[in-house]
């Protein structure tokens, strides 16, 4: 099937994670949203409509995909899928007749003819969605719309169970490493034969599957409680991980609960991360603690796009953007949002609950980081240490994000300064 995955205005409420990637590259379960969407639609041709600033990097990371190619898009009809949609396991029977699939009032997908896509572009997609909702038949789409980062965390366990069921149906019995301690049903353990499992590792599948991908390394005295995923090339160093997805080439120690580590995250030491989403290339030093529960057990409120949003959840930890570094023994409060390219050091208490991108928290003061070339040089070094290259597309995107987030950064820094002056008066 001919498929085009698009971004809509909802990308804003998924920041800071959506600043540095298309929303369809966000992670849930054992794969990205895009992988799930393509599997759902049985895509044979794939294009994407996304923010122009992301197009050069997307062409680099997805070389087989038609990126913002309007001629390709308008040549024939297609199934347009919202990049924020987490599709259901079952595919509907009819994806040929023009109609829109809704989750609540949001368009999850639309089956559209070539004539109806004449004016469709990243700048007009939201208007097109409203027009199609009014003019085309509507059907329930099923699945979930990802409106906020914590929606991914809430859906992660269910997706891991789906992924395990699919693996069992497609591949049958999994590899069983010798000497591995299993508590619970053994068929819910899925281990790639290339993974290395040291002695004295315990896997608990009583609450859900444990999936260990290729080239992963799980060191002795680690405990993995399902539903749980250890990604490609990830290293687990004596950690206690439960109900979480650990992305590719992450290094994890300490305790991780109900969280998603996107990829290339370095949390090699003791410390707790709960109900959180850590963006790529983040680094948590030894002893970093992320609280995920209020003492009064009330619903957690989180700062989103300059306003406070009631999550309706009693457990929300931190949302941390790419390339952020958090120093030794720092403590993050429940419902903290930290942007991309931040540097946070402890100051004897909790860090601020909202830290804009390209900011630092040093000596108890939140400040902007003016030396952008130095930040990019550090990021380049971090990537090189894992055998990755920061390309010109990366650099251009990061510079653009710095400019894009400047207004919010100035606003929050000004509010913090005014609050400090009032307290010191």
N, C-alpha and C positions, 0 to 999 in steps of 0.2 A: 504494500500500500504506500501511496505517496503521502508523506507526513511533513508538516511544518510545525515546529515547536516555537511558541512566541512568548515574549515577556510583555506583561501589562503594567499598569500603574502600581500594582501590589508589590513591586520590587522595593519600594521605599520602606515599607514596614519590615522588610527582612534585612535591613542594614544592621550592623556593619558587614554581615556575611556576604550580602549581595553587592557590596561596593567593588569587590575584586574578582567577581565571577558572575556568569549568568545564573539566574535562579535555578535553572534545570541542572546545574552542576552541583547543587547542594546534595547532601548525603542523607540517606535513610535506610536502615537495614544493612544489606551488604553491597549496595550500589547507589549510584546517583539517581536523581529523579528522571534524568534523560534516559538512562538505561531501562528503567521501569516503563516509561512512556513508549519507547520504541518496541519493547517486548509486548506491551498491551496491544499496540496498533499493528504488530507484525509488519513493521516498516521495511520497505524495499528501497525507497528513496527518502532522503532526509534533508530538510532545510531548516533554518532557524531565522527568526526575526528577533533582534535584540538591540539594546542600546548601542548606537554607533561607536561609542568609546571603547566597547568591549570587542568589537568586530575583529580588529587585527590579531588580538591574542586568541580569540575563539578560532580563527582560521588556522592558527598555529597549533592549537591543542586538539582541534577536530578537523583534520585536513580533508576528510572525505565528505564533509557536510557543506551544503550550500548556505553560506552565511550572508544574510541581507541581499540575496540575489533576487531582485524583483522580477527579472525576465523569467527565471526558473519558476518563481512562485505563481505568476499569472499565466503560464503556458497551459496549465491543466488544473482541474479541480484537485482538491486535497483535503485531508483531515488535518485541521489546525488544532493543536493541543496546547493548553495553557501550561507554561513552564512551571507553575506553582502547583499543578495538580498531581496528587499521588493516586494513581488509578487503582481500581479494584483488581482482584485476581482474575475474575471472570470477564471476558470480552463480550459486549452486546452483539446480537446477531446481525444487525444492520448498521454498517458504517459507510454505506454508499449513498443513501438518500439524503439530500440536504436537510439538516436539522441542527439544533444546538443541544448539547448536554450540559445540564446545570447541576451544581452542588449548592444548595440554597439558592441565592440570587446571583451567584457568580458563574460565568461561562467556563466550564472545564475543558470542553472541546467543541468544535463546530465542523460539520461536513459542508464544504463550500464549493460551489462551481467556480470556474475560472472567471466568468463574468462578474461575479460578486466580489472578486479580489482586485478589481481594477485600481482602487485607491488605497489598498492595504499596504501599510509601511509601519516601521517602528513608531513613527510620530502620530499615526492615525489609528493604530490598532484598537485603542479604547473606544473611539467613536464607532469603529466598525463592529465591535462586539455589541454595543448598544443597538445598532441598526439590525444586526442579525437576530438579536433576542426578540425584537419587535416583529420581524418579518418572517422568521422561520419557525417551524414547529419546535416545541420544547420537550425534552425528555430528561428524566433523572439520570445523571451520569454515574452515581455511586462514587466510592472512594472519598478522598479528603482534599480540601483546598488548604494549602500551607499559607496562612496569613502572617504568622509571626514565627520567629526562630524556635520558640518552645513547642510549636505544633510538630516540628520534626522530632523533637525529643519524645513527645507524647505518643507518636505513631511508631517509634523505632522498634519497640518490642513486638508489635503485631507484624511489622514487615519482616523481622528476623524469623518469626514463625512461618510466615509465607515462604520465605526464601528456603528454609530448611525443607518444607514440604515439597517444594518444586525440585530441590536437589535430590531428594529421595525418589521422587517419581521419575526423574530423568536419568539418574546415575545408579540407583540401587544402593547396595551396602557400601559404606565408606571404609577407608583405610583405618586400621586400629593400631596405634603405636604400642609397642610392648611396654609394660610397666606403668601405664597410665592409670591412675585411680579414677574410677567413674562412679558417681553417685546418681542414681536415677536411670531412666531408659537409655540403653547404649545406642539405640538406633537414632537418637537425637544428637549424637556426636558426629560431626562431619569434619574430617581432617584430610587436607591435601597430602599426598605422599611425599611431597618435597618439604613439608614443614618439619621442624626439629622440635621435639618435645623431650625435655630433660627428665630424669627420674624425679620422683616426689612432686609431681604436678597432680592436682586434683581438679576434676571437671564435674560440675553438678548440673544435671539436666532435669532436675525435678520440676523446675518452673518454666523450662523452655530449652531450645536447642543451643548448642555451642558449636560454632563454625570457625575453623582455623584454616586460613587460606594459604596459598603456596608461598614457600620461602619464609614463612613466619617462624619465629624462634620463641619458645616459651621456656623460661629458665625454671630451675628447681624452686619449690616452695611457692609457686604461683597457684592461685585458686581462681577458676573461671566458673561463674554461675550464670546459667542461661536465663533468658535469651541473651546471647553474647556472640560478637563477631570479632575475630582478630584478622586484620587485613594483610594484604600482600607485603611481605618483607618486614612486617612489624616485629618489634622485640618487646616481650613482656618479662620484666626483671623482678621476679619474686612478688608480683602484684596481686591484689585482690580486686578482680573486675567482675561486675555483675550488671546484667541488663544494659549493656553498652555496645557501641560499635567503635572499634579502634581502626582508623584508616590506614592506608598504605604507608609503610616506612615510618610509622610512629615508634617512639621509644617510651615505654610506660612502666613506672614503678608506683608504689604506694597503693592508694585505694581510689577506684573509679566506680561510680554508681550512676546508672541511668543517664549516660552521657554519650555524646558523639564527638570523637576527635577526628577532624576532617582528613588529615593526612600530613605527614612530615611534622607532627607535633612532638616536641621534646618535653616529656614529663617523666624523667628518668628516676626521680628520687621520691622519698616519702612525702606524704601530703594527701589531702582529700579533694576530689572533684566530684560534685554531685549535681545531677539534673542540669547539665551545662552543654553548650556547644562551643568547642574550641576551633577556631579557624586554622588554616594551614600555616605552617612555619611558626606557630606560637611556641614560646619557651617558658616553662614554669620551673623556677629554681627549687631547691630543696626546701621542704616545709611549707609550701604554698597551700593555703586552705581556702576552699570555696564553700561558703555556707549555702544551703538550699532550703532551709526551713525557718520560718519566723517562730519566735518563742511563744507567741500567742496563737499560733496555728491559723492565723487569718490568711486570706488570699494575698498572693504576692503581686505588687504593682511594679511595673517595669517602664523605664523611659524609652519611648519609641518616637522618633522623628520630632523631638522637642516637646512631647506631651507624655503624661503618665497613663499607662494602660493597665487596667485590672485584668490579670491573666485568668482569674477564676480557679487558679491552682494553688495548692498549699506548698508545693515544692517547685521552685525555680532557682537555679544556681546563677551562673554567669554566661553571658554571650560575649565571646572575645573574638575580635577581628584578626586578620592575618598579620603575621610578622610582629606581633606584640610580645614584649618580654616582661615577665613579672618576677621580681627579685626575691631573695631569700626570706622565708618566713612571713611573706605578705599574706594578709587576710582580706578576702573579698566577701562583701555582704550578700545576703539573699537578694536576687533580682538585679545584679550588677550588669551593666553594659559597657564594654570597653571597645573602642574603635580599633582601626588598623594602625600599625606602626606606632604603637604607644610603648612607653617605658615607665614601669611602675616600681617604686621602691617602698618598703614598709616604713611607717612613721609612728609605730606604737599603738595603732588602732586600725579600724577598717579603712580600706581605700575608698575614694569617692564612688558612689553608685553609678554615676554617669561620667565617663571619660571620653571626650571626642577623639576622633582620629588625629594622629600626629601630635599627641600631647604627652607630657611627662608629669609624673607625680614624684617630686623629690623634696626632702626635708619638710614634708607636710604641706607643700604648695603645689597646686595644679597649674602648669604653665604650658605654653605652646613650644613646639620644637622648631626653631627657625632654620636649622641647618638641614634642608632637604637632601642635598647631595651626600651628606654624611650618612643619613638614614638609608638611602638607596645603596650606598657602598657597603654598609653593614648587612643589608638584606642580600646583596650579591654574594658576600662572603658566606652567609648562612646557607644559601642555596648551593654554593660550590662545595661546601663541606659534605653535602649529601649527593654530590655528583650531578647537580642540576645547574642549568645556566639561566641567568637573568638576561633575557633578550631585549632588543630595542622595543618590542611590543609591550613587555612587562614595564619597562621604565616609563614609556609614554603613558601607559594606563595609570601607574602610581602617581606620576606628576599631575595628571588630570584629576585624580581623586583628591589630591592635596588641595587643588583649587576649588573643587566641587564642595568640599567639606569646610571651607574657610569660614563661611558665614555662621554656621552652627557652632564652630569652634570659638569664634569671637563672642558669640552670644553666651555660651556656657561659661567661658572664662570671665566675662564681665559680671555675670551673676555670682560666680564664686568670689570675685574680688569685692563686690558690694556686700556680700554676706560677711566676709572677713572684716571689712571696715565697720560694719554695724556691731559685730561681736567685740571688736577691740575699742570701740568708742567709750 
